[in-house]
Amino acid sequence: MNFLQINDNWKVKGGDGEEKRLDFPHDELVFRQRDYSVGGSSNGFYRSEKLVAERVVDFPHAFKAWLEIEGARAVLDVYIGADCVATITDPSKYLVDVSEYAGTTQKVTLSFLSFDRSADYTGLGLGGGVRLLWASDSLYIDPDGVFVTTDADDSRAQLTVHADITNDGDKARSFALSAQTLNAKMRRVGRRVRKFKIRAHSKKRVTLPLKMMRRFEWSISDAYLYNLTLTLTSDDSELDFASAPLGIRKCEINDDGFVFGKIPTFLNGAVVSHDNGIIGCSSPLSAEMRKARVLKDSGFNVVRYIGVPAESALTALDRTGLMCIVDIFDALEQPKSAGDGHLWFERDFRRIVESSVKTLRKHPCVIGYGLGDCPPESYGRGKGARLGKEIAELIENLDDSRFIVASAKETAPTREEMLRLGVRSERINSAEKSEGGMLSLSREKSMFRDLTADWFAVGDVSGYAFLYQRYLSDAPLSANKILGIASRPDKAFDAIGECKRSGVLGEFVCPAIDSLGGGEESDGYCGGRCTSDADIDLTLSRKSRSFYREICMGRKNKSAIVVVDPDVENDEGAPKASWYWPRHLGRPVTVKVYTGGDVVALYLDGKLVGRKLAGKINKYVATFRINYYPGKLEAVSFRKGSEFCRTSIESVSSPKALRLECDSKNIVLSESNMKFVEVAVTDKEGRKVPRAQRSVEVSVSGDGELFAMGNADPYLTLPASVKTIPVYEGKALMAIKATGEGKIVVKATGEGLLSAKITLKAKP
């Protein structure tokens, strides 16, 4: 398929009427001002906003042409000239048939509207981008019409290449399809050609078996990727081509659980939102690669998205070696909140399933599909399991090589549901009089299993959300394997422990990364602009509890020291990896050491403070109560009498300078034009000062610009467009955008602080 990216040089008009340039992917909402008036908490305190982007497009001469739009946020009307050709209400890829405009020059207008009644942050723009696709002949390979299934054994890899072919012509056609695989060094390692026939005005899925005698498998430890290219020819003329990433891997669910290759693998999962912190719901590859690496370094081996992520996010997972499960929908026909996808479900769900599966099936990282994120239908409400079965059949018709997850969470049953299951009216009357009475009665009668039985029967795996307490009782009775699709970040020890005791496939923490937006102030949403209780903050810095989760996951050679914030009375949920509490000199503070060891010895400036038991019996935590004095606090962990791990934190002095850091100093323009740089306040020894209360100003010169700035503060009120920002926990984050090939100089200054400078280089 021929394609052309048209993400650059879109024009938008600001509120002052001034015209400016915009490049996709882009989320405009984070650059707008929040509204903290009453009722503004929906959509992260953003009111409904509008964005109109225009660009002139030269449509090529073609037999068939499409405008591919990916990651729409939130409601998007697409115009060509004066004609509205599509209304898009979800972020999956949308193909607009623009064949009638082939060979003409037209103005394309994208009119976005954010939805302020949404419980989650919606964004305003495109998380992905815009491409022009076209076929020069009536016989062509469908867009996203190629994927590969693999069956690897000890000596060879048996691949099956699947291709969806369309003949829009008036005559039957004969054609040849040639498939070849290229390794990471771009050398051909496999090739196969087969001939086919297709009727007029029809579609056909064809398959090509392909063997590779020498192969490297795609795995969590080695994400080796091949590239598959397909060429369609007829009468010795090349008509079309396509390509797809190829990872040779085999995974299945059997009596041993989830087996990857031949190794039973526990799924250490992270539920991840679609936003990228300071740049909102924009998904440049650099941001997605950064996110994937942090998740991998934190001990996760699989992520879960609700709604199909951008292609760049899937590419990042492919390259990093992270598996992925995607819930196709958040809500089905029955609403979960006033502004969710139930508004357009009936009109769009078949197209969304097709688009989502075609996007996902070609990526080796994807191991399973979810029907929806615990929809009310899971309790039999609305069309119930009948609707779930229809969605499952649509998925399997497009890809039957991955498992399907039907998920549910515990909900208070209605009176009618209880009566249907034989509960007496007087018991229901009594339960209705007390808060939580209906839920308590349902637990007494084990109604969760009864009400969700038909729903779970639709899938291959039963997804339990926030229900780790039920694993031991339900796992032996379940026809499917159970997967914990969501648990609170502060329940890591209990949830992961229950999984491993009961044979559950794995456990996902929700949320793993703090995300923008939210509904009411509860369950990890602090009432500010973002959640605040995840393992990783909004700037992708790991919190102390992230290291604790690693230990619970099984990485016992890790340890971390945290101090319960003495300024927050009785707050066990506010540990800080800091030994700088000058207001509490000589007063007792609580120190916790997260460790996989049995015993921990704690030292202050080399002097033993005490020894405490840790281990599984104490949930991998050793707790000390000591008086605060500045110095170096060091924890030495022992297992079976031998030292195997140590860690330390030390007091810092007053703020002295700024430091700029990034993962590399190169920006590859062909993949992404953005780089994330952290600015930190340090003392004279170069140690970060976490309690510093300073503002930093950033300037950028050369072939780049400051695109966005932010920090992890849940109550930050500033838009991302500022050039001066206060640090939070001693740091802030900036996104630097390359405007061309060359050097970019970034400089940070702060009152009373030594400035810092870093030079980046943008390359083709």
C-alpha atoms as one frame of an Amber mdcrd trajectory, in Angstrom:
protein
   0.000   0.000   0.000   1.342   3.414  -0.950   1.280   5.918   1.876   2.252
   9.476   2.725   2.494  10.971   6.214   0.699  14.313   6.405   1.339  15.170
  10.056   3.297  18.396   9.544   2.298  21.985   8.886  -1.345  21.984   9.942
  -2.656  25.462  10.613  -4.770  26.450  13.615  -6.086  29.800  14.757  -5.646
  30.872  18.364  -8.185  32.733  20.454  -6.601  36.007  19.378  -7.081  35.080
  15.712  -3.356  34.569  15.173  -2.502  31.589  12.964   0.070  29.063  14.165
   1.566  25.774  12.967   0.713  22.411  14.511   2.292  18.993  13.934   0.657
  15.695  14.840   0.678  13.804  17.127  -0.518  16.631  19.347  -2.803  17.149
  22.338  -3.844  20.767  22.657  -5.783  20.386  25.908  -2.714  20.358  28.196
  -1.841  23.794  26.810  -5.229  25.212  27.807  -6.153  26.583  31.228  -7.984
  24.326  33.663 -11.312  25.298  35.200 -11.422  24.536  38.924 -14.987  25.719
  39.387 -17.654  23.437  40.849 -18.162  20.319  38.745 -14.935  20.772  36.855
 -13.258  17.559  38.048 -14.510  15.553  35.074 -11.927  15.406  32.277  -9.210
  16.550  34.693 -10.761  19.984  35.354 -10.896  20.933  31.680 -14.055  22.373
  30.210 -15.172  21.410  26.719 -12.698  22.922  24.244 -12.503  23.140  20.465
  -9.579  22.879  18.058  -9.733  23.332  14.285  -6.722  22.339  12.154  -6.480
  22.842   8.396  -4.106  21.750   5.672  -4.093  21.612   1.878  -3.567  18.055
   0.593  -2.690  16.902  -2.911  -4.581  13.649  -3.405  -2.709  11.383  -5.847
  -4.240   9.753  -8.894  -5.318   6.329  -7.627  -7.937   3.641  -8.049  -8.657
   3.691  -4.304  -7.586   6.159  -1.610  -8.112   6.541   2.127  -7.354   9.099
   4.787  -6.146   7.134   7.835  -6.684   8.954  11.131  -5.304   7.451  14.336
  -5.877   8.411  17.957  -8.741  10.909  17.715  -9.229  12.900  20.943 -12.120
  13.216  21.692 -14.850  13.908  19.047 -13.529  14.680  15.566 -15.360  15.889
  12.457 -13.368  15.458   9.244 -14.038  17.818   6.323 -12.740  17.702   2.765
 -13.565  21.027   1.249 -17.020  21.854   2.595 -18.074  18.188   2.955 -18.084
  16.474   6.364 -16.879  12.993   5.404 -16.560  11.397   8.863 -17.335  11.827
  12.559 -14.883   9.920  14.773 -15.557   9.227  18.441 -12.817   6.775  19.452
  -9.007   6.570  19.186  -8.822   3.459  16.995  -7.705   3.892  13.389 -10.399
   5.305  11.135 -10.245   4.916   7.360 -12.048   7.636   5.424 -12.665   6.627
   1.801 -11.466   9.598  -0.254 -11.323   7.871  -3.641 -13.651  10.453  -5.193
 -11.056  13.162  -4.484  -8.170  11.296  -6.180  -6.156  13.550  -8.483  -7.418
  16.787  -6.895  -6.096  19.306  -4.395  -8.366  19.848  -1.399  -8.408  21.603
   1.950  -8.707  19.036   4.757 -10.150  20.305   8.047 -10.056  18.444  11.366
 -12.492  19.875  13.910 -11.948  18.501  17.443 -14.174  18.862  20.495 -13.209
  17.645  23.969 -15.935  16.166  26.146 -16.110  17.690  29.622 -18.579  15.100
  30.949 -16.045  12.305  30.607 -14.831  10.765  33.873 -11.373  10.345  32.321
  -9.046  12.776  30.619  -9.965  12.895  26.912  -7.378  15.176  25.331  -7.926
  17.385  22.292  -6.185  16.409  19.053  -4.584  13.253  17.668  -2.604  10.787
  19.737  -1.347   9.181  16.516  -1.436  10.994  13.219  -2.755  11.270   9.672
  -1.678   9.224   6.642  -2.819   9.183   3.055  -3.092   5.616   1.703  -3.777
   4.657  -1.891  -3.891   1.697  -4.256  -3.030   2.200  -7.911  -4.885  -0.886
  -9.130  -8.263  -2.494  -8.449  -6.397  -5.478  -6.945  -4.652  -4.572  -3.681
  -3.668  -5.639  -0.141  -6.068  -4.183   2.424  -4.771  -1.512   4.826  -3.464
  -3.336   7.930  -4.299  -6.515   6.058  -1.129  -8.468   6.884  -0.190 -10.371
  10.017   1.827 -13.449  10.977   1.263 -16.357  13.322   4.240 -18.442  14.391
   4.836 -21.930  15.712   8.431 -22.230  16.921  10.098 -25.467  18.016  13.673
 -26.400  18.861  14.969 -26.506  15.295  12.904 -24.195  13.117  10.152 -21.627
  12.968   7.001 -22.361  11.017   5.356 -19.087  10.062   1.962 -18.550   8.527
   1.573 -15.267   6.686  -2.019 -14.023   6.459  -2.998 -11.374   3.904  -6.390
  -9.809   3.177  -6.712  -9.162  -0.568  -9.441  -7.141  -2.306 -10.459  -7.204
  -5.956 -12.654  -4.192  -6.737 -12.500  -4.866 -10.477 -15.189  -6.299 -12.772
 -13.197  -9.430 -13.630 -11.698 -12.332 -11.715  -7.954 -11.959 -11.291  -4.983
 -14.271 -10.902  -2.113 -12.993  -8.804   1.075 -14.048  -7.061   1.979 -13.121
  -3.503   5.638 -13.085  -2.529   6.667 -13.002   1.141  10.170 -12.479   2.420
  11.614 -11.974   5.887  14.570  -9.750   6.706  16.586 -10.040   9.919  17.826
  -7.154  12.057  20.768  -6.702   9.671  18.319  -6.458   6.743  19.460  -9.773
   5.280  16.875 -12.063   3.760  16.340 -15.215   5.825  13.122 -16.565   4.303
  11.072 -16.352   1.113   7.925 -17.919  -0.309   5.783 -17.285  -3.417   2.292
 -18.621  -4.065  -0.312 -18.052  -6.773  -4.015 -17.398  -6.134  -7.260 -16.461
  -7.873  -9.912 -14.056  -6.640 -13.412 -13.320  -7.927 -14.553  -9.889  -9.063
 -15.819  -7.495  -6.382 -14.735  -9.729  -3.525 -12.326 -10.017  -0.580 -10.171
 -13.021   0.194  -7.805 -13.990   2.999  -4.847 -15.961   1.703  -2.128 -17.735
   3.673   1.497 -18.529   2.903   3.427 -21.064   4.992   7.002 -19.936   5.502
   9.849 -21.796   7.241  12.937 -20.293   8.857  15.613 -22.829   9.810  17.789
 -20.386  11.737  15.844 -18.008  13.886  15.927 -15.832  16.993  12.799 -15.751
  19.110  11.073 -12.610  20.343  11.071 -12.810  24.117  10.917 -10.676  27.229
  14.698 -10.893  27.603  15.511 -10.498  23.894  12.982  -8.629  21.769  14.381
  -9.747  18.420  12.363  -8.415  15.502  12.327  -9.389  11.852  10.598  -7.468
   9.094   8.092  -9.105   6.771   7.509  -7.652   3.295   4.766  -8.787   0.922
   4.619  -8.053  -2.796   1.481  -8.582  -4.901   2.031  -9.112  -8.633  -0.226
  -9.892 -11.567   0.809 -10.438 -15.202   4.416  -9.786 -14.150   3.502  -6.306
 -12.887   3.962  -5.255  -9.259   0.600  -3.938  -8.069   0.946  -3.521  -4.316
   3.187  -4.135  -1.315   2.916  -4.256   2.474   5.143  -4.797   5.488   4.716
  -5.779   9.121   6.962  -6.409  12.156   7.637 -10.063  12.866   8.482 -11.578
  16.215   8.833 -15.346  16.405   7.133 -16.407  19.599   4.764 -19.032  20.906
   2.590 -18.594  23.971  -0.366 -20.513  25.339  -2.460 -21.104  28.423  -2.468
 -24.627  29.794  -2.498 -26.430  33.143   0.847 -24.806  33.997  -0.638 -21.316
  33.533   0.605 -18.863  30.938   3.484 -20.470  29.059   5.789 -18.281  26.966
   7.920 -20.446  24.714   8.292 -23.413  27.011   8.575 -21.422  30.234   5.633
 -20.923  32.642   5.527 -17.161  33.107   3.740 -15.179  35.793   2.216 -12.029
  34.307   3.527  -9.060  36.285   1.218  -6.486  34.769   0.757  -2.722  34.618
  -2.492  -0.986  33.646  -1.356   2.003  31.600  -3.330   5.024  30.417  -2.972
   6.613  26.984  -1.537   9.935  28.154   2.156  10.788  28.330   2.158  13.191
  31.254   3.252  16.703  30.328   2.353  16.283  26.623  -1.081  14.777  27.288
  -2.575  12.143  24.976   0.105  12.616  22.332   2.099   9.482  21.478   5.374
  10.269  19.707   7.628   7.230  19.568  10.211   8.826  21.856   7.612   9.220
  24.622   6.329   5.681  24.210   9.843   4.200  24.192  10.666   6.100  27.362
   7.504   4.805  29.042   8.128   1.212  27.954  11.708   1.235  29.244  10.651
   2.558  32.656   7.957  -0.116  32.947  10.423  -2.851  31.957  13.031  -1.566
  34.421  10.343  -1.584  37.139   9.887  -5.345  36.787   6.756  -5.483  34.644
   6.587  -7.937  31.749   3.128  -7.083  30.401   0.942  -3.979  30.129  -2.803
  -3.578  29.757  -4.492  -0.795  27.823  -8.183   0.085  27.855  -8.841   1.027
  24.249  -6.379   0.422  21.432  -3.144   2.402  21.919  -1.331   4.307  19.202
   0.810   2.355  16.744   3.874   4.024  18.261   3.039   2.568  21.687   2.784
  -0.936  20.219   6.059  -0.436  18.354   7.727   0.577  21.627   6.443  -2.584
  23.332   7.661  -4.705  20.398  11.134  -3.228  20.655  11.334  -3.317  24.441
  10.073  -6.865  24.974   6.896  -6.073  26.889   3.774  -8.144  26.307   0.405
  -6.455  25.965  -3.300  -7.131  26.541  -5.778  -4.610  25.133  -9.403  -4.185
  26.166 -11.129  -3.196  22.929 -13.761  -1.147  24.787 -14.134   0.719  28.047
 -17.954   0.697  28.050 -20.379  -1.245  25.866 -24.078  -0.370  25.488 -24.642
   0.113  29.214 -23.127   3.375  30.534 -20.414   3.464  33.195 -20.290   7.283
  33.249 -22.228  10.063  31.540 -19.689  10.731  28.798 -18.272   7.321  27.985
 -18.364   5.262  24.802 -21.895   3.898  25.333 -23.125   7.011  23.507 -21.865
   5.707  20.159 -21.402   2.003  20.837 -24.273   0.598  18.772 -23.289   2.650
  15.730 -19.558   2.016  15.843 -18.661  -1.190  17.682 -18.233  -3.481  14.665
 -15.937  -0.995  12.939 -13.971  -0.444  16.175 -13.424  -4.183  16.655 -12.220
  -4.588  13.077  -9.926  -1.572  13.194  -8.519  -2.455  16.633  -7.801  -6.105
  15.896  -6.220  -5.310  12.520  -3.907  -2.853  14.280  -3.057  -5.185  17.164
  -2.694  -8.556  15.454   0.453  -7.632  13.526   2.422  -6.819  16.693   4.218
  -9.667  18.494   3.815  -7.884  21.840   0.035  -8.465  21.812  -0.882 -11.714
  23.580  -4.591 -11.195  24.253  -7.730  -9.164  23.647 -10.173  -7.947  26.293
 -13.874  -7.535  25.491 -14.270  -4.500  27.730 -13.167  -3.045  31.043 -15.623
  -4.682  33.464 -18.783  -3.452  31.695 -22.205  -3.672  33.411 -23.025  -6.367
  30.842 -20.695  -8.663  32.830 -23.510  -8.918  35.414 -26.017  -9.872  32.717
 -27.379  -6.346  32.375 -28.610  -5.128  29.011 -27.770  -7.685  26.343 -25.267
  -9.266  28.730 -23.301 -12.267  27.505 -25.021 -12.196  24.092 -23.234  -8.947
  23.299 -19.935 -10.284  24.659 -20.274 -13.364  22.468 -20.856 -11.237  19.381
 -17.731  -9.177  20.095 -15.694 -12.339  20.742 -16.821 -13.828  17.421 -15.858
 -10.637  15.596 -12.392 -10.789  17.176 -11.880 -14.473  16.372 -12.905 -13.984
  12.736 -10.066 -11.489  12.417  -7.499 -13.243  14.646  -7.962 -16.530  16.491
  -4.325 -16.868  17.567  -4.645 -14.951  20.869  -6.763 -15.516  23.957  -9.783
 -13.405  24.866 -10.346 -11.963  28.344 -13.848 -11.396  29.730 -13.475  -9.185
  32.809 -15.704  -8.140  35.695 -15.522  -6.420  39.053 -17.767  -6.771  42.058
 -20.901  -4.623  41.935 -23.871  -4.453  44.280 -26.662  -6.504  42.655 -30.079
  -5.012  42.072 -33.217  -6.254  43.821 -34.339  -7.961  40.619 -31.011  -9.786
  40.264 -31.212 -11.041  43.822 -34.788 -12.225  43.394 -33.804 -14.014  40.201
 -31.153 -15.942  42.127 -33.597 -16.980  44.838 -32.892 -14.500  47.654 -35.967
 -13.909  49.822 -37.643 -10.489  49.729 -37.335  -9.941  53.482 -33.553 -10.444
  53.291 -33.360  -7.902  50.458 -35.531  -5.401  52.357 -33.218  -5.653  55.343
 -30.082  -5.268  53.196 -31.437  -2.150  51.466 -31.720  -0.327  54.790 -27.974
  -0.267  55.481 -25.113   1.213  53.494 -23.294  -1.562  51.692 -25.933  -4.053
  52.781 -26.730  -5.292  49.286 -23.050  -5.920  48.556 -22.596  -7.760  51.858
 -25.627  -9.933  51.142 -24.318 -10.756  47.671 -21.000 -11.894  49.180 -22.788
 -14.052  51.689 -24.605 -15.824  48.851 -21.539 -15.927  46.497 -23.619 -14.102
  43.914 -20.620 -12.743  42.002 -19.909 -16.168  40.488 -23.577 -16.736  39.623
 -24.169 -13.344  38.031 -20.960 -13.352  35.959 -20.945 -17.038  34.901 -22.445
 -16.458  31.442 -20.144 -13.505  30.790 -16.980 -15.363  31.773 -18.008 -18.318
  29.572 -17.638 -16.047  26.515 -13.867 -15.644  26.963 -10.843 -17.909  27.301
  -9.691 -16.152  30.490 -11.745 -14.712  33.374 -10.472 -11.263  34.353 -10.979
 -10.321  38.021 -10.658  -6.621  38.895  -9.834  -5.701  42.527 -10.902  -9.177
  43.661  -7.728 -10.916  44.817  -9.603 -12.038  47.955 -11.656 -14.373  45.746
  -8.780 -16.138  43.987  -8.401 -19.087  46.366 -12.128 -19.802  46.518 -12.960
 -19.214  42.833  -9.921 -20.628  40.996 -10.766 -24.322  41.622 -14.372 -23.737
  40.480 -13.650 -21.653  37.386 -13.850 -23.273  33.934 -11.272 -20.707  32.734
  -7.991 -19.624  34.180  -8.307 -16.419  36.223  -6.231 -13.299  35.563  -6.099
 -10.416  38.034  -6.606  -7.499  35.651  -6.506  -4.744  38.298  -5.400  -4.276
  41.913  -4.581  -1.221  44.007  -0.916  -0.178  44.114  -0.834  -0.442  47.916
  -2.042  -4.081  47.827   1.000  -5.508  46.030   1.992  -8.052  48.689  -1.511
  -9.415  49.232  -2.592  -9.461  45.574   0.569 -11.036  44.169   0.717 -13.525
  47.040  -2.868 -14.654  46.473  -2.142 -15.061  42.763   0.767 -17.386  43.309
  -1.027 -19.413  45.984  -4.080 -20.011  43.821  -2.543 -20.519  40.379  -3.902
 -17.287  38.921  -2.123 -16.269  35.695  -0.901 -12.905  36.959  -1.774  -9.557
  38.489  -2.005  -6.039  37.036  -1.504  -2.949  39.178  -3.953  -0.133  38.427
  -2.671   2.469  37.849   1.009   1.701  37.353   1.767   5.260  36.206  -0.016
   8.352  37.484  -2.354   9.571  34.769  -4.076  12.814  33.891  -7.713  13.345
  34.789 -10.144  11.363  36.871 -13.569  11.521  38.430 -14.385  11.984  42.067
 -11.769  12.232  44.824 -11.208   8.560  45.704  -9.408   5.376  44.692  -6.106
   6.969  43.746  -7.580  10.198  42.401  -6.487  12.988  44.716  -8.903  15.641
  43.464  -6.157  17.365  41.462  -5.108  17.125  37.838  -3.903  13.514  38.061
  -3.827  10.348  40.125  -1.179  10.246  42.844  -0.913   6.705  44.207   0.699
   4.822  41.302   4.138   3.189  41.374   5.520   5.725  38.881   4.802   9.457
  38.841   3.596  11.647  36.002   7.158  12.413  34.849   8.015   8.660  34.813
  10.173   8.767  37.946   9.841   5.623  40.056   8.405   6.031  43.540   9.577
   4.006  46.527   6.614   1.650  46.286   7.774   0.690  42.790  10.838  -0.986
  44.318   8.624  -2.671  46.906   6.460  -4.119  44.124   9.571  -5.500  42.417
  10.391  -7.417  45.596   6.832  -8.763  45.807   7.118  -9.810  42.158  10.099
 -11.980  43.028  13.168  -9.771  42.543  14.435 -10.408  46.066  17.866  -8.803
  45.532  16.303  -5.339  45.623  16.017  -3.031  48.623  14.974   0.559  49.307
  14.822   2.878  52.328  11.815   5.142  52.876  10.816   7.477  55.675   7.207
   8.059  56.654   6.701  11.801  56.262   6.712  13.178  59.827   5.011  16.358
  58.616   1.901  14.379  57.688   0.487  13.005  60.921  -0.650   9.365  60.881
  -0.152   9.122  57.138   1.293   5.699  56.354   0.673   6.369  52.664   3.281
   9.142  52.355   6.738   7.485  52.455   9.664   9.487  51.059  13.060   8.238
  49.934  14.640  11.164  51.751  16.827  11.618  54.830  16.413  15.379  55.126
  13.995  16.444  57.876  15.584  19.535  59.510  12.363  20.493  61.355  12.486
  17.186  63.231  16.084  17.203  64.454  16.452  14.808  67.387  12.835  13.677
  67.149  11.660  10.153  66.286  10.755   9.259  62.710   9.624   5.972  61.176
  12.045   4.333  58.747  11.019   1.406  56.568  13.299  -0.830  54.568  11.771
  -2.746  51.678  13.836  -5.867  51.162  13.777  -9.487  50.102  16.104 -10.326
  52.987  15.266 -12.008  56.275  17.009  -9.484  58.562  17.986  -5.849  58.091
  20.723  -3.993  59.930  20.327  -0.200  59.862  23.341   2.100  60.212  23.602
   5.881  60.592  27.032   7.169  59.583  28.435   3.670  60.090  26.994   3.229
  63.594  24.494   0.402  64.079  21.027   1.767  64.879  19.310  -1.602  65.162
  18.337  -4.891  63.551  14.825  -5.882  62.510  13.168  -8.882  60.942  11.824
  -8.540  57.418  11.049 -11.485  55.127   7.713 -12.771  53.969   6.335 -12.903
  57.508   6.675  -9.093  57.703   5.596  -8.532  54.092   9.212  -7.791  53.064
   9.328  -4.697  55.283  11.614  -3.991  58.252  10.324  -1.064  60.329  12.499
   1.089  62.600  11.658   3.982  64.913  14.744   6.178  65.300  15.630   9.768
  66.090  16.471  11.931  63.106  20.012  13.242  62.773  21.537  14.198  59.418
  24.027  11.841  57.831  24.116   8.686  55.774  21.463   6.069  56.489  22.442
   2.619  55.230  20.469  -0.643  55.287  22.246  -3.996  54.977  20.028  -6.977
  54.201  20.879 -10.542  55.167  19.494 -13.810  53.913  20.263 -17.033  55.779
  22.966 -15.184  57.715  24.835 -13.816  54.697  24.787 -10.266  53.384  23.329
 -10.066  49.889  22.073  -6.512  49.401  22.602  -2.992  50.740  21.220   0.450
  49.969  21.537   3.940  51.412  20.150   7.454  51.452  21.867  10.514  52.860
  21.090  14.005  53.961  21.583  16.778  51.453  22.638  20.362  51.952  21.005
  23.532  50.682  20.166  23.980  46.968  23.184  25.060  44.977  22.813  24.259
  41.268  20.675  22.834  38.478  21.358  19.632  36.530  19.959  18.580  33.145
  19.664  14.898  32.232  18.222  12.813  29.389  18.562   9.219  28.200  20.621
  10.236  25.150  21.568  13.455  23.434  20.470  12.401  19.950  17.087  13.024
  18.363  16.342  10.785  15.374  14.096  12.867  13.134  12.958   9.896  11.045
  11.267   8.323  14.085  10.407  11.162  16.447  11.282  14.808  16.789  11.033
  15.028  20.578  13.382  14.497  23.524  12.539  14.581  27.239  14.997  16.352
  29.536  14.794  16.378  33.343  15.920  19.394  35.324  16.836  18.769  38.975
  17.873  21.022  41.855  21.075  19.737  43.468  23.321  20.605  46.421  27.039
  21.334  46.133  27.830  17.598  45.978  25.445  17.101  43.041  22.764  15.301
  45.061  19.148  16.047  44.251  17.394  18.167  46.891  13.879  16.663  47.048
  12.378  19.357  49.286  13.705  22.285  47.276  11.130  24.976  46.608  12.552
  26.756  43.604  11.348  27.763  40.172  13.369  27.110  37.043  13.305  28.941
  33.727  14.228  27.172  30.483  15.431  28.628  27.196  16.144  26.743  23.963
  18.240  27.885  21.013  19.381  26.342  17.754  17.320  23.884  15.734  14.717
  23.217  18.403  12.157  24.686  20.745  10.701  24.149  24.188   7.507  22.239
  23.474   6.114  21.572  26.968   7.018  21.712  30.658   5.546  20.114  33.737
   6.176  18.286  36.983   4.566  15.510  39.035   2.621  17.829  41.361  -1.033
  16.640  41.417  -2.150  20.207  42.102  -0.121  22.046  39.461  -2.326  24.704
  37.862  -0.005  25.873  35.074  -0.537  24.857  31.429   2.205  22.955  29.595
   3.134  26.018  27.530   4.973  27.799  30.396   8.711  28.445  30.290   9.096
  28.858  34.062   7.894  26.224  36.514   8.400  25.272  40.172  10.160  21.985
  40.829   8.293  19.200  42.635  10.250  16.633  44.662  13.309  18.525  43.435
  12.689  18.136  39.702  10.679  19.090  36.628  10.468  17.721  33.092  10.596
  19.390  29.709   9.876  18.165  26.194  12.255  19.560  23.580  11.079  19.504
  19.968  13.513  19.518  17.055  12.600  21.927  14.262  15.319  20.766  11.883
  18.612  18.934  11.563  21.345  20.375  13.769  22.283  21.272  17.341  19.841
  22.272  20.068  21.095  24.052  23.181  18.935  23.819  26.297  19.676  26.091
  29.254  18.021  26.117  32.691  18.360  28.924  35.242  16.966  29.511  38.712
  17.304  32.287  41.272  20.277  31.628  43.541  21.271  28.491  41.597  24.091
  27.735  39.207  22.662  27.339  35.700  22.870  24.153  33.639  23.241  23.558
  29.923  22.925  20.538  27.652  23.410  20.203  23.883  21.236  17.854  21.859
  21.746  16.841  18.244  18.929  16.227  15.763  19.887  13.731  13.037  17.997
  12.287  10.043
